[in-house]
């Protein structure tokens, strides 16, 4: 109970740093549940326990009631959900719903949606990673008044004790004797000493609890990259906390990964600082915590690495490291699912909404006129043939119409997403069973256009990397966005 109150108090003074999708904690998902179409945004809390806010834009068949229930994604507790909460329909927009759910422990959660309407009942679940992210010292504007109030209370209490010793036995109107006044002063000094000691011990307790809590703050797995010739070796170390029994989200293995689109890791390598070379690669796990691959031909330079993995409990995270690629690297051919692009450097100016590809095709972003942070968008991209007509012979790229990565120019944000949304397909599989994952997978020809639900978490400059496939060619388009 003591720890719970401490965690709740930290909720007042915390801010988010990086998260499972680096710097992008919110979950965006487009869901088709029978005749119902939902665009779901879930904003997890920055501390645990905390309230996740839920926003839903509904299309398709009319909805009578939309309710949500949070449960752990795996384990016995997943079979014992609490009472569902009814989402509130907007008074001005009947297709927009809002609500919130408590997430009581770190780890992999799911929010279950129950949908009822004239077309019948449907259900779906969205996986949500929940972790404590950060703490801050108390702001001076709050700390100073509280400190003054504390001093006032201590002095007042000492005064009450001294007055009680000096005057409590006097008859009304009587004056304290010198002996009583002396005893009152002694009581004043003694009570001040006792209360100062209690405040001191309380501060020591607070520091110990704060240190314990800081161990529960989310830390990504430590990843070290080493390059020997064209062989990339990524060593991933497990992370343990002293509270792993209660907060399993921070007790993470380096060998319990689930395949996501048939790969245990999706690795983006982006050359720094100009972001003028981009590679989407897929190392193999050769032993516990050891991913390896042979690199394709890459321009020399320093590359920042972002590796997306999903743990057995459905918890996703982005592993970050860097490598220096030398000139003249003797490289091997790219893998069948690997892709790359060499866009113009950032210093040459922002890329527009049309990106010409090496084979003459053109990728187009139907870009919104304005982009603002913390706003959910459905971002639309099209692939055109060299003559400007929609591209033919479109094929799924690793089971999807396309893949997207959103990367902030300062490296603080990275998110690898899919047309269904930002949740990992492996986690969706756990939440909804194999059918839930298969709904988002494509096995036959796909359209030459794709939408990605996403919300830029912070203002600034971003590079948007889009991959689509036609025939046997994986096309990688790159765009720039300035987010207000």
N, C-alpha and C positions, 0 to 999 in steps of 0.2 A: 504493500500500500504506500509506503514511504517513497518507493521508486516511482510509482505511478504519479503521485503528486509532483515529484520533481520533473518528470517528463512533461506533464501538462504545463508547468511553469515555464519550461524551456520553449514551449510553443509560442509564447509571447515575444520571444527575443531571438527567433531563428530566421535565417535566410538560406535559400538554396544555392549550392554550387553544382558541380557536375552530378549526373545521375546515370541510370542504366543506359539510356540514350544520352550521350554526353551532353550535359547542360540542358536537356530537354525532357523534363519529367512528365509532362502531360501525355495522355493517351488519346489518340484520335482514331476512330474506327467507323467505317461504313458497313452497315449490316443489312442483309436481306433475310428477314425471318418470315417465311411464307409470303403473304401479300403485303407485309409491312416493311417499309424502308426507313432505317434509322441512321442518322449521322450523329454519332455519340462522341462527346468530349468528356473525359474524366481527368480531373486535376487533383492528383494525390497531395496529401499534406506534406509539409517540409519537416515535420517532426512526428514521431509515433509515441503514444496514441495521437490521432488527429482525424479531422473530418475531410474526406475527399468530396469535392463538389462535382456534380454530374449535370451535364447539359445535353439535351436531346433535341434534334430537329427531325421531325417525323414527316415522311411523305408516303405515298402509296395508299393503302386502304385506311379508312378512318379508324381512330383509336378511341376506345372508351376509357380504359384505365391502363396506366403504365406504372409498374412498381419495380423496385430494386432491392436486392439483398446482397450484403457482402459476406463472403466466406473465404477461408483459406483455399488456395487452388488445389492443394493436395492434403492428404492426411485425414484422420478420423473426423476432425472438425468440419471438413467440407461436406459431410453427410448430415450435419446438424445446423442448418441455417437459422439465424434469428428471424424475428418477425419482419416481414417486408415493409418497406417505406413506400408510400405513394408519391410519385413525382407530381409537382405542382404545374398545372397548365398555365401558361402566360395569359393574363387578362387581355392583352393587346394582340397576341399572336397565338391562335389556337393550336398551331403545329409545333410550338416550342415549349419544352418542359425543363424544369430545374429541380434539383434536390441535393441531398448530401447523405453520406454514410460514414460511420466511424470505422477506421482501420486501427485495430488495437495492438498489433504487434508487427515487427518488421518481417518481410519475406514476400512470398508470392501470394497475391490475393486474386479473387475474381469478383466482379459485380454481375449478379444474375438479373436479367431483365425479364419480367413477365408482362406480356402484351395481350390485352383483351380488346375485342371490338366486334362489330357485326360479322366480320369474316372469321371469327373464331379465336382460339387461344394459341399463342406461340411463345416460345422462350428462347433466349440466347444468353451467352455469358462472355464477358470481356475480361481478359487477364490484366491485372494491375500490379506492377512492382511497387512495394511500399517500404521505404527506408527513411530513417532519420538522416537528414542531410547536413545540417550545420547548426552552430550556435554563435551568438554574439554576446559581448559584454553588455550589461545594461546601459542604456542611453543616459547621459548625464541629466537630461531634462526630467527623467524619471528617477534616477538614482539619488540626486541631491535632495529632492523633496522627501523621499523615503528615508534617507539618512537623518535628515533633520527631525522627521517624525519619530524615528527610533530613539534619537537622543532625548527628545521631549518626553517620550514614554518612560525611558529609564530614569531620568531625573524626577519625573512626577511620581513614579513608583517609590523611589527612595524617599521623597518628601512625605508620601503617605505613611510609610513605615516609621519615619522619624516622628511625625505628628502623633501616630498611634502610641508610640512608646512614651512620648512627652506629655500628652494631654488626655489620653483615653480614660484615666481614672480620676481626673479632676472633677470637682463639682462645677456646675454651671457658673461662669463668671470668675472662677478662681484663676490665679496666675501661677504658671509653673515655677517650681522652686529651682534654685541653681543646680541641685542634684538631678532633677528631671530634665533640665535643659542639657546638662552634660550627658545624660543617658540618651537623649534624643540625638545629639551630635554623633555619639558612638554608633547608634543604630543607623543613622544616615550614612556614615562611612562604611559600616559593615554591609549594608544593603547595596550600596553602590559597588563595592568590591565583588559581592556575590553576583550581581547582574552583569558586571563587566566580564567576569569569568564565564558566565553562561553565554554571553554574546560571543566571546572568544571561542568557546567550545563549539558553538553553533556554526561559526565561520569555518572551523576545521572540518566539521561534518559536511558542510556544504561543499568544500573544496574536494573532499574525498568522493562525494556523490557526483560532483561535476566531472571529476576525472573518470569515474566509472562510466558515466553517460557518454563521455567523449569517445570511449572505446567502442560504443555502439553506433557512432556516426558512420555512415556508409563510406567505405574505402574500396575502390576497385581492386581486383586482383593485380598484384605486382607483375608486370610483364617486361622481360628483358629481351631485346632483339640483337641477334648476332648474324653477321654476314660473312660467309667463307666461300669465296668464289661467287658462284651464282646461287649458293645454298643459303636460304633464309631459315634461321632457327629461332623460334619464339619460345622462350621459357616462361611458363606461367606458374606462379607460386600461390598456394592456397592461403586463405585468410581466416584467422580464428579470432574470436573475442571471448572474454571471460563470461559473457552472458549468452553463449551459443545455445544453451539448453532452452532458454526462453525466447531468444531472438534469432531464430535459425537463418534469417535472411543475411546475416553477417558471418555465418559459419559456412563458407563456400569452398567446395572442393575444386581442384584443378584437373579433374578427370571424370566428371559426371555429366559431360555435355551431351545435349540432344541434337540430332541433325535438324537443320532448318533449311528447307529447299535442298535436301540431300547433302548438305555440307555442315560440318561441325563448326566452322568459322567462316564468316564473310569478312574479308580483310580489304579495307580501302587504304591505298598508299597514295599520298598527295604531296607533291614536291613543294617545299617551302623556300622562300616566303611568298612566291608569286602564284602558287596553286596552278601552275601551267603544265602539269603532267598528273594524270589521274589514272589509277589502276584499281580494278575490282578483282581480287584474287581469292584463292581458296586453299589455304594450307591444310595438310592432313595431320591428325593426331597420331604420332608414332609411339608415344608412351605417355605415362601420366604427366600432364603439364608440359608436354613437348610437342609443339606444332612445327612442321617443316614443309618446305616446298622449294622447287627450283624456280628462280625468278625469270620472267620473260625479259626481252630487251627493254631497258629503261634508260632514259636520259640521266646523266650523272647529276648528283646533288643530294641534298638532305630531304628525306621523306618522313612525314608524320604518318604513323600507322594507327588505324582505327579498326579493331577486330571485334565484331559482334559475335557473342556466344550465348547459348541458353542452357541453364543448369537443369538437372533432372526434375527439380521441383517447379520448373517453368519460369524461374527468375532469369531475366536477360541482363546482360551488362556489356559495356563497350570497353575493351582493353586498349590501352594507349601506350605507344612507344615510338621510337625514331630509329632510322638507319641512315647511313651515308653510303650511297651507291657510287662506286668509282667509275671513271670513264673506261670505255673498252671492256665492259663486263661481258664475259663469255656466257651467254644466256641460252636457255632452252625455249622451245616453242611454247606459247601460251596454252593453258588448259582449255577444254571445250566450253567451259562456262566463264572463263576469264575475259575481261574487257578492259579497254583503255581509251584515253583521249588525251590530246595535247592542245588544250585551248590557249588562247592568247593570255599573256601574264596580266595580273591584276593592274600593274602600273600602266598598261596601255589603255586603260579605260574600261568601263563596265561592258560586258557582253550584252547584246540585245535579246529580243524575244524570238530571234530566228538564228539557228546554228547550222551552218553547212558542214556536212559530214564528208569524210574522205572519198566515198564512192559517189558523191554528187547528190545524195539524198539530203533532205532538209528536215530538221526537227524544229517544231514551232511550239512556243509556250503562249497560250492565250492568257496573257498575264493581266491580273487585276490592275486597275489604274493606280491604286494605292495599297500598300501592304503595311499593316500595323501589328505590333507585337501582341502576343497572347490572344490572338483572334484565330478562330478555326476557319480554314479555307478548304475547298475542294479544287485543287490546282490541276488544270487541264493541259495536256500535251498531245501533239499530233506528229506523225511521221509522214512526210511527203516524198514521193518519187522525184527524180531530177526534173521532170516536166511539170512539177507542181501539183500533180494529182495524188490522191491518197495512196500510200505505199501498198503494194500487193504482196501476196505470199507471206503474210504476217504469221509469226510463230510464237508460242509462249517462251519466255526467257526464264528458265528454272521454275517452270510451272505457273508463271504470272504474266499478265499483259505487259508488265514492265517493273523495273525497280528504280527507286529514287534515293538519293543521299542529299541531305541538307547540311552544309558545312559553313560555319561562320569564319570570316577571314582571320580572326585572331585565334582560332583553334579551340574556343571555349564551347562550341556547340557542334555536335555531330549526331545525325539521326539517319538511319537506314530504314526506309519504309517501303510499303507495298500498296497496290491499289485498294486493298481492303482496309489498310490502316497501318498504324505504327506498332501494333502489338506483334510480337514474334509468332510466326505460324506454329511453331512447336508448342508455345504456351496456349494458343487458340485450340490446338488439338487436344490438350489436356482439359481445357475448360468445356469444350463442346463435344468431345469424342472425335473420332476420325471423320465423321460427316461434317463437323464444324470446320475442320481444316480443309477438307476437299472442296467445300463451297467456294473457297477463294483460289483454288488451283485450276489451271487451264491445261488441257491435254490436246486440244485441236487448234485449228486456226483461230487467231485472235484479231480484234479490230485494230486499225492503225491509229487509235487514240486511246488515251489512258488518263484517269483521274487519280490524284493522290491526296488523301485527307491529311492536313498538317497545319500546325500553327507555329510560327516563328516565336521562340520563347523570349527573346530580348531584341531591342533595336540594334541596328548595325548593318554591315555588308555581309552578304551570304553568296556562296556559290552553290548552285543547284545542279546536280548530276543525275541525268535521266538515261536509263538503258531500256531499249526495246529491240526486238529481233525480227528480221524478215529473211526468209530463206535460211541460210546458215550464217548470216552476218549479224553480229551483235553491234548495234549502233549505240554510241554514247554521246549524248548531247549535253552541253554545259551552258548554263545561264547564270546571270548575276541578278541579285535582288537587293534593294535598299529598303530596309524595314524601319518604319517610323515608330 
